[in-house]
């Protein structure tokens, strides 16, 4: 009577599975047994089992149908190489190794995947308006076995589900609602399965925004300007595409367009509140700058040789005597200006008053003539 001295059933004969293989590629089922001499080796596939190869020490290997030319058996370890993999090769593989007094058995599984190729990224629209439009990306592959995973990148940053951003259809679609300028991209999707990974081409959005932060600058900057001065008004705004500019005086649009308005030989009639209007032809949005008041004073000459201080003293003194009027004189860098309260002729009895005040030397011409009293 034969006595079996030892028996191990699946005790680490094959590494834990599954084993992943590539369509058309090769895979090796490597046992953990040190080289030895086996009496028999048997590999089978599936349920019910189909013979892959049977090895008898006295006869050599016998290859099963469908595996001729596709396998190699290591007689010393029982390891099996399977080549030219097909999707139908996915399943359970079992091995039975018999030596003198010992039988080792093991099993593992094989999953065969088709590699991913031709990953394509598309968007419903690539020219969008900030805070208005929604971008929808779709990632697709022409070949590749499931399960497929999708990984999204905006530049080098990973894109994940969060407020305003939604991944759908198993990660195959990416939706960004109310896009902002910070979502221009470039975008890329990477599709992977257990045996391969493939990126799509880059896709960049054009996101129009603005105008905003519209600012106007006056050069040279001053409080008052003399007639005949030359001024340049410049306008800027944050906008994509670049904003178009138009100019306004006292809220009424001028015919002047462009980022600069040049006022040459300016006259008093051109005094007023200037502003620039920025317009984005893509977003159809407008923004107006803060206005700048430009005051142009008419030049008038007094008799030569009379200093500013004397003129100011005469005018203020006479007005205080005849009308109780109060005036404030301001001197700066040789220039003089006045701020006067309203003076009503009816409040000055028996007096005729004519006054002309300008901002530069000689700054003031004033004539006060009491009726019946020559000055």
Secondary structure, DSSP 4 states (H G I P E B T S, - for coil): -------EESSSSB-SSPEEEETT--EEE-BSPPS---SEEEEEETTTTEEEEEEETTTEEEEPTT-TTTEEE-TTT--EEE-S--GGG-EEEEEEEEETTEEEEEEEEEEEEPPPEEEEEEES-SEEETTT--EEEEEEEEE-PSP-EEEEEETTEEP-SBTTEEEETTTTEEEESS--GGG---EEEEEEETTEEEE---B--EEEEEEEEEEEEEES--SEEETT--EEEEEEEEEESPPEEEEEETTEEEEEESSEEEE-S--GGG-EEEEEEEEETTTTEEEEPPPEEEEEEPP----TT--HHHHHHHHHHHHHHHH---EEEEEETTEEEEEE----GGGSTTEEEEEEE-SSSS-EEEEEEETTS--
